[in-house]
Amino acid sequence: MAQALLNPETVDKVSAIRDEYVKAYRYMLLARVLDDKYASLYRMGKIHGGVFLGRGQEALSVAVGLALRKGDVFAPLIRDAAGRLAFGETVLDAVRTYLGSALGPMRGRDGNVHRGHPQAGLLPMISHLGAMISVVNGVLLAHRFQKVGQTVGAACIGDGATSTGAFHEALNQAAVERLPLVVVIANNQYAYSTPTSRQFACRSLVEKAAGYGMAGHEVDGTDLGACLSVVGHAVQQARSGAGPQMVVAELLRLCGHGEHDDAGYVDPRLKSSPLGRDCLKVAEAELLRRGWADAAGLASWRSEMVQLVEAAVAQVQREPGPDPYREDWCALASRHLAEGHTYS
């Protein structure tokens, strides 16, 4: 009855907010189920190399992926499964990389987090320590030289990366050139095991934005609605010509640095603080509170995601790895590898 009293424009706006929230939650849920499967496969000895989970950072990550659009550039972090999926990465490509399938985007040649599809704007990671910001800068400058307008580049980093020279040089360049760059910092309170108190002396990392002459935004990284709003606004500002933007999200990594790490160094007081909230559970509670989903619906969505992930893993486990004697070990950007591979 109350909704009937609202004008059509307001109803449409509420509907759009609900649809975006539900879409974001479903990507978060898929990312969590996928991460849980990676952890299980790692313990079974089925994954070689590290496994780095995004548990607790999905709300921030998915907000970045959804705020971008076709033609934009995205340099995700090692914990950005939700953002990758929202930006267009398939579950098959993700699983193929982790399990070393020759049919994956990296052909089973590289570490499981160094994957992407550059032609679609998804950049394979060089390093999580700030190095990808300058790569995004380069793509944005190339767009400028080619007169490609209205594109945005997003680079995700952690709090530890803000202490590196690569971070400083890239932000200085982006600010001077007024590039449409959005740097998203997941301040999860630890650079591996080093607490933020030993990393920087400013009150908040967002204060660094002013030093470079760029806009800064802070957000509660455990709140999906806030992340969608703040990150979306920052991307819109960059797209409209307002120059580079910095988004700093406060949250807590709800797992070790990798599955090899038990995170015993994390202060228990942080775990019991608001920072220690699980953004997925917070989003579920909000869906129930607003009446946008019920318990049966949430259970159905989880079952759907589990089936999707299990089917992908089963398929990839039947696929071959690269043959060292028959593989053409040229760079991915050369000869037939540049254009001849079919992504699925």
NUMARMAR-639366 format. One record per residue (C-alpha): residue number from 1; z, y, x negated. Coordinates in Angstrom, 3 decimals. Layout:
REM NUMARMAR-639366
<site k="NUM" Z="Z" Y="Y" X="X"/>
...
This chain:
REM NUMARMAR-639366
<site k="1" Z="0.000" Y="0.000" X="0.000"/>
<site k="2" Z="0.924" Y="2.339" X="-2.880"/>
<site k="3" Z="-2.402" Y="1.671" X="-4.578"/>
<site k="4" Z="-4.236" Y="2.647" X="-1.400"/>
<site k="5" Z="-2.673" Y="6.130" X="-1.641"/>
<site k="6" Z="-4.230" Y="6.652" X="-5.092"/>
<site k="7" Z="-7.625" Y="8.281" X="-5.415"/>
<site k="8" Z="-10.513" Y="6.057" X="-6.618"/>
<site k="9" Z="-10.586" Y="7.687" X="-10.054"/>
<site k="10" Z="-6.915" Y="6.852" X="-10.650"/>
<site k="11" Z="-7.414" Y="3.289" X="-9.406"/>
<site k="12" Z="-10.367" Y="2.857" X="-11.786"/>
<site k="13" Z="-8.306" Y="4.179" X="-14.686"/>
<site k="14" Z="-5.419" Y="1.833" X="-13.970"/>
<site k="15" Z="-7.852" Y="-1.049" X="-13.631"/>
<site k="16" Z="-9.470" Y="-0.195" X="-16.981"/>
<site k="17" Z="-6.068" Y="-0.060" X="-18.698"/>
<site k="18" Z="-5.132" Y="-3.416" X="-17.199"/>
<site k="19" Z="-8.435" Y="-5.036" X="-18.213"/>
<site k="20" Z="-8.145" Y="-3.764" X="-21.785"/>
<site k="21" Z="-4.536" Y="-4.932" X="-22.055"/>
<site k="22" Z="-5.351" Y="-8.403" X="-20.741"/>
<site k="23" Z="-8.379" Y="-8.669" X="-23.039"/>
<site k="24" Z="-6.268" Y="-7.637" X="-26.024"/>
<site k="25" Z="-3.505" Y="-10.080" X="-25.138"/>
<site k="26" Z="-5.964" Y="-12.966" X="-24.892"/>
<site k="27" Z="-7.300" Y="-12.205" X="-28.383"/>
<site k="28" Z="-3.725" Y="-12.002" X="-29.667"/>
<site k="29" Z="-2.945" Y="-15.357" X="-28.085"/>
<site k="30" Z="-6.073" Y="-16.943" X="-29.535"/>
<site k="31" Z="-5.193" Y="-15.590" X="-32.981"/>
<site k="32" Z="-1.645" Y="-16.952" X="-32.730"/>
<site k="33" Z="-2.822" Y="-20.401" X="-31.648"/>
<site k="34" Z="-5.404" Y="-20.387" X="-34.451"/>
<site k="35" Z="-2.790" Y="-19.350" X="-37.022"/>
<site k="36" Z="-0.412" Y="-22.064" X="-35.840"/>
<site k="37" Z="-3.203" Y="-24.611" X="-36.289"/>
<site k="38" Z="-3.899" Y="-23.346" X="-39.809"/>
<site k="39" Z="-0.224" Y="-23.757" X="-40.658"/>
<site k="40" Z="-0.269" Y="-27.318" X="-39.353"/>
<site k="41" Z="-3.434" Y="-28.206" X="-41.276"/>
<site k="42" Z="-1.990" Y="-26.661" X="-44.441"/>
<site k="43" Z="1.130" Y="-28.828" X="-44.212"/>
<site k="44" Z="-1.119" Y="-31.857" X="-43.715"/>
<site k="45" Z="-2.974" Y="-31.060" X="-46.936"/>
<site k="46" Z="-6.208" Y="-30.344" X="-45.072"/>
<site k="47" Z="-6.524" Y="-26.754" X="-46.320"/>
<site k="48" Z="-6.907" Y="-25.933" X="-49.993"/>
<site k="49" Z="-5.704" Y="-22.519" X="-51.080"/>
<site k="50" Z="-3.328" Y="-20.200" X="-49.309"/>
<site k="51" Z="-2.738" Y="-19.719" X="-45.609"/>
<site k="52" Z="-1.639" Y="-16.220" X="-44.584"/>
<site k="53" Z="-0.561" Y="-15.767" X="-40.989"/>
<site k="54" Z="-0.619" Y="-12.635" X="-38.854"/>
<site k="55" Z="2.453" Y="-13.564" X="-36.828"/>
<site k="56" Z="4.031" Y="-10.315" X="-35.635"/>
<site k="57" Z="1.031" Y="-8.145" X="-36.497"/>
<site k="58" Z="-1.410" Y="-9.211" X="-33.787"/>
<site k="59" Z="-0.890" Y="-6.150" X="-31.555"/>
<site k="60" Z="-1.887" Y="-3.722" X="-34.294"/>
<site k="61" Z="-4.732" Y="-5.927" X="-35.469"/>
<site k="62" Z="-6.337" Y="-6.445" X="-32.067"/>
<site k="63" Z="-6.120" Y="-2.712" X="-31.345"/>
<site k="64" Z="-8.324" Y="-2.035" X="-34.374"/>
<site k="65" Z="-10.896" Y="-4.660" X="-33.448"/>
<site k="66" Z="-11.167" Y="-3.427" X="-29.868"/>
<site k="67" Z="-11.352" Y="0.262" X="-30.802"/>
<site k="68" Z="-14.444" Y="-0.324" X="-32.916"/>
<site k="69" Z="-17.916" Y="-0.898" X="-31.536"/>
<site k="70" Z="-21.280" Y="-2.243" X="-32.646"/>
<site k="71" Z="-22.519" Y="-0.343" X="-35.695"/>
<site k="72" Z="-19.004" Y="0.364" X="-36.992"/>
<site k="73" Z="-17.536" Y="-1.129" X="-40.157"/>
<site k="74" Z="-14.354" Y="-3.201" X="-40.320"/>
<site k="75" Z="-12.515" Y="-4.281" X="-43.459"/>
<site k="76" Z="-9.709" Y="-6.524" X="-42.162"/>
<site k="77" Z="-6.557" Y="-7.587" X="-43.959"/>
<site k="78" Z="-5.509" Y="-11.182" X="-44.618"/>
<site k="79" Z="-3.383" Y="-11.124" X="-41.434"/>
<site k="80" Z="-6.050" Y="-9.667" X="-39.157"/>
<site k="81" Z="-7.208" Y="-12.758" X="-37.268"/>
<site k="82" Z="-6.743" Y="-10.962" X="-33.928"/>
<site k="83" Z="-8.774" Y="-7.953" X="-35.048"/>
<site k="84" Z="-11.510" Y="-10.136" X="-36.495"/>
<site k="85" Z="-11.847" Y="-12.057" X="-33.234"/>
<site k="86" Z="-11.880" Y="-8.842" X="-31.189"/>
<site k="87" Z="-14.574" Y="-7.408" X="-33.467"/>
<site k="88" Z="-16.789" Y="-10.457" X="-32.991"/>
<site k="89" Z="-15.869" Y="-13.153" X="-35.506"/>
<site k="90" Z="-16.163" Y="-16.594" X="-33.952"/>
<site k="91" Z="-13.462" Y="-19.243" X="-34.093"/>
<site k="92" Z="-16.011" Y="-21.556" X="-35.707"/>
<site k="93" Z="-16.673" Y="-19.144" X="-38.584"/>
<site k="94" Z="-12.945" Y="-18.735" X="-39.169"/>
<site k="95" Z="-12.216" Y="-22.466" X="-39.133"/>
<site k="96" Z="-15.259" Y="-23.279" X="-41.242"/>
<site k="97" Z="-14.064" Y="-20.946" X="-43.957"/>
<site k="98" Z="-10.517" Y="-22.323" X="-43.990"/>
<site k="99" Z="-11.755" Y="-25.929" X="-44.103"/>
<site k="100" Z="-14.519" Y="-25.251" X="-46.625"/>
<site k="101" Z="-17.506" Y="-26.153" X="-44.454"/>
<site k="102" Z="-20.921" Y="-25.536" X="-45.985"/>
<site k="103" Z="-21.990" Y="-24.172" X="-42.595"/>
<site k="104" Z="-19.473" Y="-21.329" X="-42.702"/>
<site k="105" Z="-20.282" Y="-17.718" X="-43.548"/>
<site k="106" Z="-19.159" Y="-18.177" X="-47.169"/>
<site k="107" Z="-20.766" Y="-21.665" X="-47.412"/>
<site k="108" Z="-17.433" Y="-23.151" X="-48.523"/>
<site k="109" Z="-17.639" Y="-21.258" X="-51.830"/>
<site k="110" Z="-14.816" Y="-18.763" X="-51.608"/>
<site k="111" Z="-11.191" Y="-18.468" X="-50.598"/>
<site k="112" Z="-10.432" Y="-18.736" X="-46.922"/>
<site k="113" Z="-9.601" Y="-15.058" X="-46.372"/>
<site k="114" Z="-12.686" Y="-13.763" X="-48.217"/>
<site k="115" Z="-15.061" Y="-14.086" X="-45.327"/>
<site k="116" Z="-17.201" Y="-11.792" X="-43.257"/>
<site k="117" Z="-20.629" Y="-10.878" X="-41.943"/>
<site k="118" Z="-21.705" Y="-7.622" X="-43.646"/>
<site k="119" Z="-24.826" Y="-7.189" X="-41.514"/>
<site k="120" Z="-22.582" Y="-7.096" X="-38.443"/>
<site k="121" Z="-20.167" Y="-4.666" X="-40.096"/>
<site k="122" Z="-17.466" Y="-7.250" X="-40.882"/>
<site k="123" Z="-16.802" Y="-6.911" X="-44.604"/>
<site k="124" Z="-15.588" Y="-9.871" X="-46.682"/>
<site k="125" Z="-12.392" Y="-8.911" X="-48.451"/>
<site k="126" Z="-12.317" Y="-8.238" X="-52.196"/>
<site k="127" Z="-8.573" Y="-7.647" X="-52.341"/>
<site k="128" Z="-5.870" Y="-6.699" X="-49.883"/>
<site k="129" Z="-4.434" Y="-4.144" X="-52.329"/>
<site k="130" Z="-6.370" Y="-1.094" X="-51.224"/>
<site k="131" Z="-9.700" Y="-1.990" X="-52.807"/>
<site k="132" Z="-11.552" Y="-2.264" X="-49.512"/>
<site k="133" Z="-10.988" Y="1.376" X="-48.554"/>
<site k="134" Z="-13.510" Y="2.520" X="-51.154"/>
<site k="135" Z="-15.961" Y="-0.153" X="-49.979"/>
<site k="136" Z="-15.746" Y="1.212" X="-46.437"/>
<site k="137" Z="-16.202" Y="4.719" X="-47.870"/>
<site k="138" Z="-19.381" Y="3.546" X="-49.558"/>
<site k="139" Z="-20.795" Y="2.125" X="-46.338"/>
<site k="140" Z="-19.958" Y="5.335" X="-44.461"/>
<site k="141" Z="-21.627" Y="7.439" X="-47.150"/>
<site k="142" Z="-24.690" Y="5.191" X="-46.933"/>
<site k="143" Z="-24.746" Y="5.765" X="-43.176"/>
<site k="144" Z="-24.623" Y="9.504" X="-43.824"/>
<site k="145" Z="-27.504" Y="9.365" X="-46.320"/>
<site k="146" Z="-29.528" Y="7.270" X="-43.865"/>
<site k="147" Z="-28.655" Y="9.713" X="-41.038"/>
<site k="148" Z="-26.886" Y="7.009" X="-39.053"/>
<site k="149" Z="-24.377" Y="8.881" X="-36.926"/>
<site k="150" Z="-21.390" Y="8.140" X="-34.703"/>
<site k="151" Z="-20.137" Y="5.230" X="-36.805"/>
<site k="152" Z="-16.538" Y="4.685" X="-37.861"/>
<site k="153" Z="-15.109" Y="2.605" X="-40.690"/>
<site k="154" Z="-11.687" Y="0.976" X="-40.414"/>
<site k="155" Z="-9.803" Y="-0.386" X="-43.413"/>
<site k="156" Z="-6.586" Y="-2.335" X="-42.871"/>
<site k="157" Z="-3.962" Y="-2.531" X="-45.593"/>
<site k="158" Z="-0.280" Y="-3.293" X="-45.993"/>
<site k="159" Z="2.519" Y="-1.044" X="-47.206"/>
<site k="160" Z="2.254" Y="-2.451" X="-50.726"/>
<site k="161" Z="-1.339" Y="-1.290" X="-51.078"/>
<site k="162" Z="-0.235" Y="2.345" X="-50.658"/>
<site k="163" Z="1.338" Y="2.134" X="-54.114"/>
<site k="164" Z="-1.958" Y="1.393" X="-55.858"/>
<site k="165" Z="-4.453" Y="3.644" X="-57.584"/>
<site k="166" Z="-7.267" Y="2.271" X="-55.432"/>
<site k="167" Z="-5.502" Y="3.643" X="-52.339"/>
<site k="168" Z="-5.161" Y="7.117" X="-53.850"/>
<site k="169" Z="-8.712" Y="7.393" X="-55.134"/>
<site k="170" Z="-10.289" Y="6.148" X="-51.911"/>
<site k="171" Z="-8.242" Y="8.410" X="-49.636"/>
<site k="172" Z="-8.908" Y="11.408" X="-51.841"/>
<site k="173" Z="-12.656" Y="10.726" X="-51.670"/>
<site k="174" Z="-12.595" Y="10.149" X="-47.897"/>
<site k="175" Z="-10.723" Y="13.398" X="-47.309"/>
<site k="176" Z="-12.972" Y="15.475" X="-49.567"/>
<site k="177" Z="-16.100" Y="14.023" X="-47.955"/>
<site k="178" Z="-14.568" Y="14.124" X="-44.452"/>
<site k="179" Z="-15.654" Y="10.574" X="-43.798"/>
<site k="180" Z="-15.091" Y="8.969" X="-40.381"/>
<site k="181" Z="-12.576" Y="6.579" X="-41.911"/>
<site k="182" Z="-9.496" Y="5.133" X="-40.224"/>
<site k="183" Z="-6.944" Y="3.623" X="-42.601"/>
<site k="184" Z="-4.559" Y="1.343" X="-40.733"/>
<site k="185" Z="-1.337" Y="0.565" X="-42.582"/>
<site k="186" Z="0.772" Y="-2.345" X="-41.388"/>
<site k="187" Z="4.189" Y="-1.428" X="-42.748"/>
<site k="188" Z="5.800" Y="-4.824" X="-42.427"/>
<site k="189" Z="8.708" Y="-3.731" X="-44.638"/>
<site k="190" Z="7.837" Y="-5.938" X="-47.626"/>
<site k="191" Z="5.068" Y="-6.008" X="-50.230"/>
<site k="192" Z="5.316" Y="-9.771" X="-50.632"/>
<site k="193" Z="9.066" Y="-9.758" X="-51.422"/>
<site k="194" Z="9.497" Y="-6.130" X="-52.534"/>
<site k="195" Z="11.235" Y="-4.024" X="-49.853"/>
<site k="196" Z="9.868" Y="-0.611" X="-48.929"/>
<site k="197" Z="12.942" Y="1.036" X="-50.482"/>
<site k="198" Z="11.521" Y="0.004" X="-53.866"/>
<site k="199" Z="7.964" Y="1.072" X="-53.035"/>
<site k="200" Z="8.071" Y="4.684" X="-51.870"/>
<site k="201" Z="10.577" Y="7.517" X="-51.515"/>
<site k="202" Z="9.090" Y="9.406" X="-48.558"/>
<site k="203" Z="10.613" Y="9.043" X="-45.092"/>
<site k="204" Z="7.489" Y="7.394" X="-43.722"/>
<site k="205" Z="4.159" Y="6.415" X="-45.168"/>
<site k="206" Z="2.493" Y="8.706" X="-42.638"/>
<site k="207" Z="3.720" Y="11.654" X="-44.717"/>
<site k="208" Z="1.132" Y="10.667" X="-47.325"/>
<site k="209" Z="-1.645" Y="11.654" X="-44.921"/>
<site k="210" Z="-0.800" Y="15.356" X="-45.179"/>
<site k="211" Z="-1.018" Y="15.156" X="-48.953"/>
<site k="212" Z="-4.657" Y="14.174" X="-48.706"/>
<site k="213" Z="-5.458" Y="16.634" X="-45.934"/>
<site k="214" Z="-6.001" Y="14.051" X="-43.220"/>
<site k="215" Z="-4.436" Y="13.414" X="-39.829"/>
<site k="216" Z="-1.576" Y="10.943" X="-39.596"/>
<site k="217" Z="-0.385" Y="8.857" X="-36.653"/>
<site k="218" Z="2.685" Y="6.642" X="-36.270"/>
<site k="219" Z="3.039" Y="3.753" X="-33.842"/>
<site k="220" Z="5.425" Y="0.958" X="-32.912"/>
<site k="221" Z="3.477" Y="-2.061" X="-34.125"/>
<site k="222" Z="5.339" Y="-4.389" X="-31.755"/>
<site k="223" Z="4.060" Y="-2.543" X="-28.662"/>
<site k="224" Z="0.532" Y="-3.557" X="-27.673"/>
<site k="225" Z="0.035" Y="-0.656" X="-25.267"/>
<site k="226" Z="1.101" Y="1.874" X="-27.895"/>
<site k="227" Z="-1.167" Y="0.300" X="-30.506"/>
<site k="228" Z="-4.181" Y="0.369" X="-28.192"/>
<site k="229" Z="-3.523" Y="4.031" X="-27.393"/>
<site k="230" Z="-2.785" Y="5.332" X="-30.900"/>
<site k="231" Z="-5.432" Y="3.347" X="-32.767"/>
<site k="232" Z="-7.995" Y="4.099" X="-30.066"/>
<site k="233" Z="-7.244" Y="7.817" X="-30.337"/>
<site k="234" Z="-7.514" Y="7.757" X="-34.146"/>
<site k="235" Z="-10.894" Y="6.016" X="-33.976"/>
<site k="236" Z="-12.114" Y="8.520" X="-31.387"/>
<site k="237" Z="-10.997" Y="11.409" X="-33.581"/>
<site k="238" Z="-12.837" Y="10.017" X="-36.587"/>
<site k="239" Z="-15.947" Y="9.404" X="-34.493"/>
<site k="240" Z="-15.920" Y="12.957" X="-33.151"/>
<site k="241" Z="-15.998" Y="14.496" X="-36.631"/>
<site k="242" Z="-12.306" Y="15.223" X="-37.164"/>
<site k="243" Z="-12.338" Y="13.559" X="-40.576"/>
<site k="244" Z="-10.376" Y="10.572" X="-41.880"/>
<site k="245" Z="-7.323" Y="9.339" X="-40.000"/>
<site k="246" Z="-4.267" Y="7.386" X="-41.109"/>
<site k="247" Z="-2.356" Y="5.109" X="-38.733"/>
<site k="248" Z="1.007" Y="3.733" X="-39.847"/>
<site k="249" Z="2.501" Y="0.951" X="-37.751"/>
<site k="250" Z="6.126" Y="-0.081" X="-38.129"/>
<site k="251" Z="6.709" Y="-3.802" X="-37.631"/>
<site k="252" Z="8.005" Y="-6.902" X="-39.387"/>
<site k="253" Z="6.090" Y="-9.867" X="-40.719"/>
<site k="254" Z="7.521" Y="-12.802" X="-38.747"/>
<site k="255" Z="6.704" Y="-15.363" X="-41.408"/>
<site k="256" Z="6.504" Y="-15.641" X="-45.173"/>
<site k="257" Z="3.867" Y="-13.909" X="-47.268"/>
<site k="258" Z="1.993" Y="-17.191" X="-46.999"/>
<site k="259" Z="2.819" Y="-20.667" X="-45.791"/>
<site k="260" Z="4.094" Y="-21.424" X="-49.292"/>
<site k="261" Z="6.827" Y="-18.784" X="-48.861"/>
<site k="262" Z="9.979" Y="-19.218" X="-46.749"/>
<site k="263" Z="10.679" Y="-15.431" X="-46.618"/>
<site k="264" Z="14.311" Y="-15.972" X="-47.597"/>
<site k="265" Z="14.386" Y="-12.452" X="-49.031"/>
<site k="266" Z="13.961" Y="-10.753" X="-45.616"/>
<site k="267" Z="17.096" Y="-8.885" X="-44.532"/>
<site k="268" Z="18.535" Y="-10.640" X="-41.418"/>
<site k="269" Z="19.335" Y="-7.214" X="-39.969"/>
<site k="270" Z="15.622" Y="-6.441" X="-39.833"/>
<site k="271" Z="14.951" Y="-9.647" X="-37.959"/>
<site k="272" Z="17.471" Y="-8.710" X="-35.276"/>
<site k="273" Z="16.295" Y="-5.082" X="-35.079"/>
<site k="274" Z="13.523" Y="-3.736" X="-32.807"/>
<site k="275" Z="11.135" Y="-4.189" X="-35.742"/>
<site k="276" Z="11.700" Y="-7.930" X="-35.504"/>
<site k="277" Z="10.351" Y="-8.194" X="-31.965"/>
<site k="278" Z="7.463" Y="-10.613" X="-31.507"/>
<site k="279" Z="4.580" Y="-8.455" X="-30.265"/>
<site k="280" Z="3.076" Y="-11.420" X="-28.412"/>
<site k="281" Z="6.290" Y="-11.987" X="-26.440"/>
<site k="282" Z="6.601" Y="-8.256" X="-25.794"/>
<site k="283" Z="3.055" Y="-8.194" X="-24.425"/>
<site k="284" Z="3.749" Y="-11.222" X="-22.223"/>
<site k="285" Z="6.824" Y="-9.535" X="-20.778"/>
<site k="286" Z="4.775" Y="-6.411" X="-20.044"/>
<site k="287" Z="2.080" Y="-8.429" X="-18.302"/>
<site k="288" Z="4.702" Y="-10.034" X="-16.081"/>
<site k="289" Z="6.482" Y="-6.725" X="-15.435"/>
<site k="290" Z="3.299" Y="-4.990" X="-14.333"/>
<site k="291" Z="2.132" Y="-7.928" X="-12.254"/>
<site k="292" Z="-1.023" Y="-8.305" X="-14.339"/>
<site k="293" Z="-0.273" Y="-11.997" X="-14.904"/>
<site k="294" Z="2.196" Y="-14.621" X="-13.778"/>
<site k="295" Z="3.799" Y="-17.544" X="-15.606"/>
<site k="296" Z="1.133" Y="-19.964" X="-14.422"/>
<site k="297" Z="-1.613" Y="-17.643" X="-15.624"/>
<site k="298" Z="-0.039" Y="-17.253" X="-19.058"/>
<site k="299" Z="0.296" Y="-21.021" X="-19.387"/>
<site k="300" Z="-3.328" Y="-21.475" X="-18.339"/>
<site k="301" Z="-4.536" Y="-18.978" X="-20.933"/>
<site k="302" Z="-2.562" Y="-20.732" X="-23.670"/>
<site k="303" Z="-4.016" Y="-24.091" X="-22.676"/>
<site k="304" Z="-7.492" Y="-22.564" X="-22.778"/>
<site k="305" Z="-6.949" Y="-21.214" X="-26.296"/>
<site k="306" Z="-5.494" Y="-24.489" X="-27.566"/>
<site k="307" Z="-8.521" Y="-26.392" X="-26.272"/>
<site k="308" Z="-10.890" Y="-23.879" X="-27.887"/>
<site k="309" Z="-9.175" Y="-24.133" X="-31.276"/>
<site k="310" Z="-8.836" Y="-27.913" X="-31.189"/>
<site k="311" Z="-12.520" Y="-28.304" X="-30.334"/>
<site k="312" Z="-13.533" Y="-26.032" X="-33.213"/>
<site k="313" Z="-11.335" Y="-27.878" X="-35.712"/>
<site k="314" Z="-12.626" Y="-31.272" X="-34.545"/>
<site k="315" Z="-16.217" Y="-30.084" X="-34.980"/>
<site k="316" Z="-15.670" Y="-28.554" X="-38.402"/>
<site k="317" Z="-13.817" Y="-31.609" X="-39.724"/>
<site k="318" Z="-17.048" Y="-33.548" X="-39.204"/>
<site k="319" Z="-19.108" Y="-31.025" X="-41.162"/>
<site k="320" Z="-19.941" Y="-31.460" X="-44.864"/>
<site k="321" Z="-18.624" Y="-29.354" X="-47.703"/>
<site k="322" Z="-20.967" Y="-27.792" X="-50.264"/>
<site k="323" Z="-22.730" Y="-30.236" X="-52.597"/>
<site k="324" Z="-22.278" Y="-28.905" X="-56.164"/>
<site k="325" Z="-25.410" Y="-30.745" X="-57.319"/>
<site k="326" Z="-27.753" Y="-29.504" X="-54.629"/>
<site k="327" Z="-26.390" Y="-26.084" X="-53.747"/>
<site k="328" Z="-28.291" Y="-22.997" X="-54.908"/>
<site k="329" Z="-25.418" Y="-21.085" X="-56.504"/>
<site k="330" Z="-26.985" Y="-17.650" X="-56.336"/>
<site k="331" Z="-25.210" Y="-14.618" X="-54.943"/>
<site k="332" Z="-25.075" Y="-14.341" X="-51.156"/>
<site k="333" Z="-27.092" Y="-11.121" X="-51.306"/>
<site k="334" Z="-30.043" Y="-12.678" X="-53.108"/>
<site k="335" Z="-33.040" Y="-14.801" X="-52.143"/>
<site k="336" Z="-32.882" Y="-16.920" X="-48.998"/>
<site k="337" Z="-29.134" Y="-16.442" X="-48.444"/>
<site k="338" Z="-29.523" Y="-12.776" X="-47.528"/>
<site k="339" Z="-31.396" Y="-13.294" X="-44.268"/>
<site k="340" Z="-31.846" Y="-17.011" X="-43.752"/>
<site k="341" Z="-28.407" Y="-18.113" X="-42.623"/>
<site k="342" Z="-27.759" Y="-18.515" X="-38.907"/>
<site k="343" Z="-24.329" Y="-17.342" X="-37.767"/>
<site k="344" Z="-22.738" Y="-19.040" X="-34.806"/>
